[in-house]
Amino acid sequence: MVRRLISYIAVMWLAVTINFMIPRLTPGNPIQTILNRFMTYGVTQGNQEIVEEYMRRFGLEGDVFTQYISYLRELLSGRLGMSITNFPAPVEDLIMRSLPWTMFLLSITTLVSWIAGNLLGAIVGWSRSSKTTAIIGPVAWILSQIPYYIMALILIFVFAYSVRAFPLGGAMSTGMTPRLSWESICDLLWHAALPILSILIGSIGWWVVSMRAMISNVLGEDYIMMAKAKGLKSSYIMTGYALKNALLPQVTGLALSLGNILSGAILAEVVFAYPGLGWLLWSSVTGLDYPMIQGILLLIIFSVCTATLFIDLIYPLVDPRIRYERK
């Protein structure tokens, strides 16, 4: 456990360092972008003072190493800085404003896709001779290979542009505010339907393919043959023996797939103009908002690494056959 915690800290430090460097490798100057905005409003005096003040406030003074030390100092103090494009709003306030929308998408897509995909994959892998399962397998494999943003564009063209059954984007209708009412909830689900489907379809396909392979691996195990020799029902063998053992690697796969699902949610939010972290990250990249980009990426990295560590630590509780070595 200690080694895993040390690895977790090392990975987080490396991720923080890369997170610091990525925005600074992008072409453009965020301060110049602000000055150009001021000049469009006719502000031409005191530009040098404006540049120096913004460089100080956003931690852009000095060389890269000095900026890196300042960045680490701010992180250790629990501050992510102020947004450049939404100055003087703190980065953490803007993230907390967008985070519930992303969590709403991820909570539904992750749980539903994992449960439905594993159950369907177990049925497909167990009943390989069925004509229906012979069709589901290839279809699931095709769906798992389609990127989330491509699926989002397909859904927009079919259901929002052609059929006009769903809105093209946004999270709520104009004039609506989130509240606990039937009208507001229906409006939220109506706008979130296509973003959820764009992530859900591909995720379910991937879990079906993965679980099908796991079930195929355990079909030749001795305990399966023994259960059949005892005359147990086929459905009981599948759920009590095959599915139970094939599900264990899928628990680890859930943690490893969180990064892929999260990146898919970010791309889907950009396509649908959904006001989550993905849309906030896109607007920050186009505006060269270094603190905002660093804050969002840091949250994503922290979430994926922490989820992976959590699954790694509780896995021996799920599978008693695994015990971490103690020295």
NORWO-V648791 format. One line per field, one symbol per residue. ss: DSSP state (a for helix, b for strand, c for the rest). phi: phi as a letter, one per 20 degrees, with the letter a starting at -180 (. if undefined). Layout:
# NORWO-V648791
ss = ???
phi = ???
This chain:
# NORWO-V648791
ss = caaaaaaaaaaaaaaaaaaaaaaaaccccaaaaaaaaaaaccccccaaaaaaaaaaaccccccaaaaaaaaaaaaacccccbcccccccbaaaaaaaaaaaaaaaaaaaaaaaaaaaaaaaaaaaaccccaaaaaaaaaaaaaacccaaaaaaaaaaaaaaacccccccccccccccccccaaaaaaaaaaaaaaaaaaaaaaaaaaaaaaaaaaaaacccaaaaaaaaccccaaaaaaaaaaaaaaaaaaaaaaaaaaaaaaaaaaaaaaaccccaaaaaaaaaacccaaaaaaaaaaaaaaaaaaaaaaaaaaaaaccccccccc
phi = .fffffffffffffffffffegffeffocfffffffffffenecemfffffffffffdmdemefffffffffffffenddndfffdgdfffffffffefgfffffffffffffffffffffffffedfefffffefgfffffffeeffffffffffffedeeelecffandbffnecfbebffffffffffeffgfffefffffgffffffgfffffefeffffffffffnffffffffedfffefffffffffffeffffffffffffffelefdffffffffffelegfffffffffffffffffffffffeffffdffdcffdc
